[in-house]
Amino acid sequence: MGAISAACAVVLAAAWLAIWIRDNHPPYRTPEQVAADVARYRADRLTQQTIADREACEAIWNLTEIPQPRKETGQ
């Protein structure tokens, strides 16, 4: 009877371990998913840079006067 109880305990422990691994395993990402994430990140960065460049150009375009370069004072 003790051997059956021990075998039953081993089977239950193995089943519990299999369920735990299934529930706690991080999701596997395919290389295509990783490439898509990288492309999305790069596109977002490019969009942010384009918006910043456009705002800088608008700020320059909307200047009321052209700033004069600083003159050297010789100090």
Secondary structure, DSSP 8 states (H G I E B T S, - for coil): -HHHHHHHHHHHHHHHHHHHHHHHS-----HHHHHHHHHHHHHHHHHHHHHHHHHHHHHHHT-SS----------
